[in-house]
Amino acid sequence: MFVFDAELWIWDARRMDTWTFVTLPGDVSDEIRDLATPGAGFGSVKVRAGVGSSRWSTSVFPDKASGCYVLPVKAAIRKKEGVGPGDMIEVTVEVV
């Protein structure tokens, strides 16, 4: 399991949708790349993620710009944990 601090940021490439992510550190991304077999969806890797007391199953996705994986953080999680874009949060990620 990986534990790190990261800043929540908004990806709004589409007009109607906004997604909130954290970028995994380079060293964590490198280790996940070594451990995992990417899935069919954009090179995604299935993970179990955590923020505060919340845990959920999702995937991390490779980001060409940073060379790192990014983790989507659902609105329900952000609301429950009282966090939003620009906040630094402690994140746990475990490859499943």
DASUL-V752811 format. One record per residue. N is the residue number from 1. RES is the residue in one small letter. PSI is psi in degrees with one decimal (NA if undefined). Layout:
n | res | psi
N | RES | PSI
N | RES | PSI
This chain:
n | res | psi
1 | m | 142.0
2 | f | 138.1
3 | v | 130.6
4 | f | 163.2
5 | d | 139.3
6 | a | 156.4
7 | e | 133.0
8 | l | 134.9
9 | w | 156.8
10 | i | 132.0
11 | w | 119.7
12 | d | 52.0
13 | a | -24.6
14 | r | 142.5
15 | r | -40.7
16 | m | -18.7
17 | d | 140.4
18 | t | 140.1
19 | w | 144.5
20 | t | 131.4
21 | f | 166.0
22 | v | 149.0
23 | t | 127.6
24 | l | 144.9
25 | p | 156.4
26 | g | -44.0
27 | d | -38.0
28 | v | -43.6
29 | s | -42.2
30 | d | -43.4
31 | e | -41.6
32 | i | -42.0
33 | r | -38.4
34 | d | -33.2
35 | l | -37.1
36 | a | 155.3
37 | t | 114.2
38 | p | 145.0
39 | g | -173.7
40 | a | -26.6
41 | g | 90.1
42 | f | 27.3
43 | g | 22.5
44 | s | 157.0
45 | v | 127.7
46 | k | 134.5
47 | v | 165.1
48 | r | 122.4
49 | a | 159.0
50 | g | 142.5
51 | v | 123.2
52 | g | -129.6
53 | s | 0.3
54 | s | 138.8
55 | r | 141.4
56 | w | 159.2
57 | s | 135.0
58 | t | -160.5
59 | s | 153.2
60 | v | 150.8
61 | f | 140.3
62 | p | 138.5
63 | d | 114.2
64 | k | -36.3
65 | a | -44.2
66 | s | -20.3
67 | g | 8.7
68 | c | 168.2
69 | y | 153.7
70 | v | 146.5
71 | l | 121.6
72 | p | 138.1
73 | v | 111.2
74 | k | 152.4
75 | a | -41.0
76 | a | -37.8
77 | i | -46.8
78 | r | -41.8
79 | k | -48.2
80 | k | -39.4
81 | e | -5.6
82 | g | 39.5
83 | v | 158.7
84 | g | 177.8
85 | p | 135.2
86 | g | -17.5
87 | d | 142.2
88 | m | 128.6
89 | i | 154.2
90 | e | 129.9
91 | v | 142.0
92 | t | 141.3
93 | v | 129.9
94 | e | 125.4
95 | v | 132.8
96 | v | NA
